[in-house]
Amino acid sequence: MVVLEDLRQIVGDRVTASPTELYCYSSDASLVGGMPDYVVLPKSTTEVAQILCLASEFEVSVTARGAGTGLAGGAVPVKGGIVLDMSGMNRIIEIDDDNLLVVVEPGIVLDKLNEALEPHGFFFPPDPGSSAMCTIGGLISNNGSGMRCVKYGTCRNYVLDLEVVLADGHIINTGSKMLKSSAGYDLTRLMIGAEGTLGVITEIVLKIIPLPETRKLVIASFETAETAGKAVIKTFSSGIIPSACEILDRTTIQVLKRCDPDLLIPDDDVVLFEVDGTMSSVDESAQRIVDVCATLASSIRIASGKSEMDEIWAARRLVGAAVSRLDPAKSRVYVGEDAGVPLKQIPNLIKRVQEISDEFDVPAMKYGHIGDGNLHVALFIDVMDKSQWKRLMHAADKIHRAAIDLGGTVSCEHGIGRAKAQYMDDQCGPALDTMRAIKAALDPKDILNPGKLGL
Ligand SMILES: Cc1cc2nc3c(=O)[nH]c(=O)nc-3n(C[C@H](O)[C@H](O)[C@H](O)COP(=O)(O)OP(=O)(O)OC[C@H]3O[C@@H](n4cnc5c(N)ncnc54)[C@H](O)[C@@H]3O)c2cc1C
């Protein structure tokens, strides 16, 4: 068994086994729990490698952790062992304007990175709602994204190279600073979304892109969420790709209006289409969206200017947390919250979710990145009532299974972790065995984040 003293020899006093401090690492933003035996705060790749050598020798589990904002239990040490808190490895090593890339350590917080890139005229597009807290290492390990995915893609589209410490302490680079390479297996993509089960990321090279000149917002409302889904499909099939395309169903609108009664947004189901680019291209795209959706929408208009746009987006970012405004006796529980389906199936998913919500009598607020097929269903209950918990879990299970039935996924961006591990067989089929074989080859002692991904 690894003892505190072994870890202290590597990181000095940046290790703890104090129960109160360990408790802070026993959960993330999901319902999953698990207590570590030690928490270590490494400061360098060498320290991470030494810790993994030690852990491998004594067969102790190691779970990497960024900011712990994950919604699937990914950073929770369900089998105990060591939690590696990577938040202290948070330097921006290089901003390379000429090659349009940035080199960072994994613990840097996403908003901090974009603040540093802004004066250079660049940005890193993935934009989760947790951008003020989450780390780049955690985001990449979940292949997270956000509202801009519809135009700019997920983390996978931006990672050029990862320095990774493998389970036995060996250090590899999975790529290079090249935009393209045909040299062998794509280990970079293998590590993205691996949720810390194949290695610990210690340095990252990211592609960055120029900030768009300007943005415009189209606000459209529809009689039903299904019609809203149809309008989104019609927009895309007309060749318009917005930079964000978000649905807020009428329950979500009620919540927002309780937070801000002056919000200028219709009461029906709403879709927000944002376009970005040059002054002339955004004018043209916004008007085209208005024209394409006009016959389906009950109202449609272009936001008056930046301040109205900022106000609406600020409200949109609030929704996940604001749901209790609807009924103070109820709280949102993060289950069944990240399902997604191919664009064409969006109206069907919305319909199925509503049926499930009615069947189990669990209210559901539906919002999310409808442009990429990702629906965030916010189920809310009185958490003191056991029977409501039971109905909630049944409803969440049915939502996950509906997404799989419709050819989609149980997780578009939050990851599988422990919370969705039971769906991996149905989700992946025989490919899960291939994942298990990869895991066994790279981590034969199963020390890296064990108990995750249904492996
Ligand atoms: C309010 C709120 C809104 C959110 N909105 C979104 C959203 O819009 N889009 C979205 O994609 N997600 C969203 N999330 C989920 C979550 O914030 C993201 O998945 C986030 O990227 C996780 O980052 P983190 O630093 O907190 O990682 P953690 O939760 O600490 O870890 C996540 C996973 O990454 C692994 N990991 C962390 N660092 C490393 C490393 N250096 N090497 C290897 N593995 C590592 C962990 O073991 C774990 O499996 C939201 C969460 C909250 C609470």
The ligand as an SDF file (V2000), in Angstrom:
LIG
                    3D

 53 58  0  0  0  0  0  0  0  0999 V2000
  -23.4390   24.4030  -14.5270 C   0  0  0  0  0  0  0  0  0  0  0  0
  -22.7510   23.4270  -15.4550 C   0  0  0  0  0  0  0  0  0  0  0  0
  -22.8740   23.6040  -16.8270 C   0  0  0  0  0  0  0  0  0  0  0  0
  -22.2490   22.7120  -17.7060 C   0  0  0  0  0  0  0  0  0  0  0  0
  -22.3690   22.9150  -19.0510 N   0  0  0  0  0  0  0  0  0  0  0  0
  -21.7220   22.1110  -19.8960 C   0  0  0  0  0  0  0  0  0  0  0  0
  -21.8040   22.3370  -21.3020 C   0  0  0  0  0  0  0  0  0  0  0  0
  -22.5120   23.2290  -21.7900 O   0  0  0  0  0  0  0  0  0  0  0  0
  -21.0830   21.5300  -22.1090 N   0  0  0  0  0  0  0  0  0  0  0  0
  -20.2920   20.5310  -21.6140 C   0  0  0  0  0  0  0  0  0  0  0  0
  -19.6270   19.8620  -22.3990 O   0  0  0  0  0  0  0  0  0  0  0  0
  -20.2270   20.2770  -20.2990 N   0  0  0  0  0  0  0  0  0  0  0  0
  -20.8950   21.0330  -19.4350 C   0  0  0  0  0  0  0  0  0  0  0  0
  -20.8270   20.7930  -18.0880 N   0  0  0  0  0  0  0  0  0  0  0  0
  -20.0700   19.6270  -17.6120 C   0  0  0  0  0  0  0  0  0  0  0  0
  -18.6110   19.9100  -17.1870 C   0  0  0  0  0  0  0  0  0  0  0  0
  -18.4550   21.2130  -16.7490 O   0  0  0  0  0  0  0  0  0  0  0  0
  -17.6440   19.6890  -18.3030 C   0  0  0  0  0  0  0  0  0  0  0  0
  -17.6340   18.3490  -18.6740 O   0  0  0  0  0  0  0  0  0  0  0  0
  -16.2200   20.1290  -17.9530 C   0  0  0  0  0  0  0  0  0  0  0  0
  -15.4820   20.2000  -19.0790 O   0  0  0  0  0  0  0  0  0  0  0  0
  -15.5020   19.2890  -16.9510 C   0  0  0  0  0  0  0  0  0  0  0  0
  -14.3040   19.9740  -16.5940 O   0  0  0  0  0  0  0  0  0  0  0  0
  -13.6610   19.8240  -15.1500 P   0  0  0  0  0  0  0  0  0  0  0  0
  -12.3580   20.5230  -15.1500 O   0  0  0  0  0  0  0  0  0  0  0  0
  -14.6070   20.2140  -14.1060 O   0  0  0  0  0  0  0  0  0  0  0  0
  -13.4150   18.2520  -15.1290 O   0  0  0  0  0  0  0  0  0  0  0  0
  -13.6940   17.1970  -13.9670 P   0  0  0  0  0  0  0  0  0  0  0  0
  -15.1190   17.1270  -13.6610 O   0  0  0  0  0  0  0  0  0  0  0  0
  -12.7600   17.4500  -12.8460 O   0  0  0  0  0  0  0  0  0  0  0  0
  -13.2330   15.8710  -14.7200 O   0  0  0  0  0  0  0  0  0  0  0  0
  -13.9140   15.4160  -15.8520 C   0  0  0  0  0  0  0  0  0  0  0  0
  -13.2380   14.1460  -16.3740 C   0  0  0  0  0  0  0  0  0  0  0  0
  -11.9660   14.4720  -16.8950 O   0  0  0  0  0  0  0  0  0  0  0  0
  -10.9430   13.6820  -16.2600 C   0  0  0  0  0  0  0  0  0  0  0  0
   -9.7640   14.5490  -16.1890 N   0  0  0  0  0  0  0  0  0  0  0  0
   -9.6910   15.7870  -15.6450 C   0  0  0  0  0  0  0  0  0  0  0  0
   -8.4610   16.2800  -15.8360 N   0  0  0  0  0  0  0  0  0  0  0  0
   -7.7330   15.3300  -16.4820 C   0  0  0  0  0  0  0  0  0  0  0  0
   -6.3840   15.2310  -16.9560 C   0  0  0  0  0  0  0  0  0  0  0  0
   -5.5040   16.2260  -16.8000 N   0  0  0  0  0  0  0  0  0  0  0  0
   -6.0030   14.0880  -17.5790 N   0  0  0  0  0  0  0  0  0  0  0  0
   -6.8690   13.0660  -17.7640 C   0  0  0  0  0  0  0  0  0  0  0  0
   -8.1510   13.0980  -17.3340 N   0  0  0  0  0  0  0  0  0  0  0  0
   -8.5690   14.2200  -16.7120 C   0  0  0  0  0  0  0  0  0  0  0  0
  -11.5360   13.2860  -14.9400 C   0  0  0  0  0  0  0  0  0  0  0  0
  -10.9500   12.0940  -14.4350 O   0  0  0  0  0  0  0  0  0  0  0  0
  -12.9950   13.0880  -15.3040 C   0  0  0  0  0  0  0  0  0  0  0  0
  -13.1870   11.8210  -15.8510 O   0  0  0  0  0  0  0  0  0  0  0  0
  -21.4660   21.6350  -17.1940 C   0  0  0  0  0  0  0  0  0  0  0  0
  -21.3550   21.4700  -15.8100 C   0  0  0  0  0  0  0  0  0  0  0  0
  -21.9830   22.3450  -14.9440 C   0  0  0  0  0  0  0  0  0  0  0  0
  -21.8360   22.1330  -13.4710 C   0  0  0  0  0  0  0  0  0  0  0  0
  1  2  1  0
  2  3  1  0
  2 52  2  0
  3  4  2  0
  4  5  1  0
  4 50  1  0
  5  6  2  0
  6  7  1  0
  6 13  1  0
  7  8  2  0
  7  9  1  0
  9 10  1  0
 10 11  2  0
 10 12  1  0
 12 13  2  0
 13 14  1  0
 14 15  1  0
 14 50  1  0
 15 16  1  0
 16 17  1  0
 16 18  1  0
 18 19  1  0
 18 20  1  0
 20 21  1  0
 20 22  1  0
 22 23  1  0
 23 24  1  0
 24 25  2  0
 24 26  1  0
 24 27  1  0
 27 28  1  0
 28 29  2  0
 28 30  1  0
 28 31  1  0
 31 32  1  0
 32 33  1  0
 33 34  1  0
 33 48  1  0
 34 35  1  0
 35 36  1  0
 35 46  1  0
 36 37  1  0
 36 45  1  0
 37 38  2  0
 38 39  1  0
 39 40  1  0
 39 45  2  0
 40 41  1  0
 40 42  2  0
 42 43  1  0
 43 44  2  0
 44 45  1  0
 46 47  1  0
 46 48  1  0
 48 49  1  0
 50 51  2  0
 51 52  1  0
 52 53  1  0
M  END
$$$$
